[in-house]
Amino acid sequence: MKRLWRRFHRLLGQSRIVLPRRALHPEDLRPGDRLEIGEAVFRVRGALYLNSGPWAFRLEDLGGTGPRPIRLLAAPESPGSWTLIRDGRGVEVPGECVRWFPVGGEAGPA
């Protein structure tokens, strides 16, 4: 009991407590949002829900690599694996590896 009390007291003394957030879903993304995938940062330029199932996002590379078409495909309501299509090649990206920076600065629904 004493150990539990010390642990609780230590948590209260921290400057902030970070709670885990819900995984990012494609429905959360809006035009203007920024995504960090690996070392690259992208801006969402447009979104389209395809009849075949996945969401398709048109991305702009903020690293200044030119006007190459970049797409991101993601299954609806899924934090699972997404597909980044760059230069005609697709790369599977785990949903938890995509960092999201929304336009409004808030991290959406938790």
C-alpha positions as CSV (number, residue, x, y, z in Angstrom):
1,M,0.0,0.0,0.0
2,K,2.8,2.3,0.9
3,R,4.5,1.7,-2.5
4,L,1.2,2.5,-4.3
5,W,0.8,5.7,-2.4
6,R,4.4,6.8,-3.3
7,R,3.7,6.1,-6.9
8,F,0.5,8.1,-6.9
9,H,2.2,11.0,-5.1
10,R,5.0,11.0,-7.7
11,L,2.4,11.1,-10.5
12,L,0.6,14.1,-8.9
13,G,4.0,15.9,-8.6
14,Q,4.8,15.7,-12.3
15,S,4.4,18.8,-14.5
16,R,1.9,17.0,-16.7
17,I,0.3,13.6,-17.2
18,V,0.1,12.4,-20.8
19,L,-2.8,10.2,-21.6
20,P,-2.7,7.9,-24.6
21,R,-4.7,9.1,-27.6
22,R,-6.9,7.2,-29.9
23,A,-5.1,6.0,-33.0
24,L,-5.3,8.2,-36.1
25,H,-8.1,7.3,-38.5
26,P,-8.4,8.5,-42.1
27,E,-11.6,10.3,-41.3
28,D,-9.7,12.6,-38.9
29,L,-7.6,14.1,-41.7
30,R,-8.7,17.4,-43.3
31,P,-7.1,19.6,-46.1
32,G,-4.3,21.7,-44.6
33,D,-3.4,19.2,-41.9
34,R,0.3,18.2,-41.8
35,L,1.5,14.6,-41.6
36,E,5.0,13.5,-40.6
37,I,5.9,10.1,-42.1
38,G,9.4,9.1,-41.2
39,E,11.6,12.1,-41.9
40,A,9.3,13.7,-44.5
41,V,6.5,16.2,-43.7
42,F,3.5,16.5,-45.9
43,R,0.5,18.8,-46.1
44,V,-2.9,17.2,-47.0
45,R,-4.1,19.0,-50.1
46,G,-7.3,17.0,-50.7
47,A,-9.2,13.9,-49.7
48,L,-11.5,11.6,-51.7
49,Y,-13.4,8.5,-50.5
50,L,-13.1,5.9,-53.2
51,N,-16.0,3.5,-54.1
52,S,-13.5,0.7,-54.0
53,G,-13.1,1.2,-50.3
54,P,-10.1,3.2,-49.2
55,W,-9.6,6.9,-48.6
56,A,-7.2,8.6,-51.0
57,F,-5.3,11.7,-49.9
58,R,-3.3,14.1,-52.2
59,L,-0.2,15.2,-50.3
60,E,2.2,18.1,-50.8
61,D,5.8,17.4,-49.8
62,L,6.9,20.3,-47.6
63,G,10.6,19.4,-48.1
64,G,10.6,21.2,-51.4
65,T,11.1,18.2,-53.7
66,G,9.0,19.6,-56.5
67,P,5.5,19.0,-57.8
68,R,5.7,15.2,-57.8
69,P,2.3,13.5,-57.2
70,I,2.2,11.9,-53.7
71,R,-0.8,9.9,-52.6
72,L,-1.8,8.2,-49.3
73,L,-4.3,5.4,-49.3
74,A,-6.0,4.3,-46.1
75,A,-8.9,1.9,-45.3
76,P,-11.9,3.7,-43.6
77,E,-12.1,3.6,-39.8
78,S,-8.7,1.9,-39.6
79,P,-5.6,2.8,-37.8
80,G,-3.9,0.0,-39.5
81,S,-1.4,0.0,-42.4
82,W,-1.6,2.8,-44.9
83,T,0.0,3.0,-48.3
84,L,2.2,6.0,-49.3
85,I,2.5,6.2,-53.1
86,R,5.5,8.3,-54.3
87,D,7.1,8.2,-57.7
88,G,4.8,5.3,-58.7
89,R,6.0,3.1,-55.9
90,G,3.9,2.1,-52.9
91,V,5.3,1.8,-49.4
92,E,3.3,0.3,-46.5
93,V,3.3,2.7,-43.5
94,P,1.9,1.5,-40.1
95,G,-0.8,3.9,-39.0
96,E,1.0,4.4,-35.6
97,C,4.0,5.8,-37.5
98,V,2.1,8.7,-38.9
99,R,2.3,11.8,-36.8
100,W,-0.7,14.2,-37.2
101,F,-0.6,18.0,-36.9
102,P,-4.1,19.3,-37.5
103,V,-4.8,22.7,-38.9
104,G,-6.5,24.0,-35.8
105,G,-3.6,22.8,-33.6
106,E,-5.8,20.5,-31.6
107,A,-5.3,16.7,-31.8
108,G,-8.9,16.0,-32.6
109,P,-11.0,13.5,-30.7
110,A,-9.1,11.6,-28.0
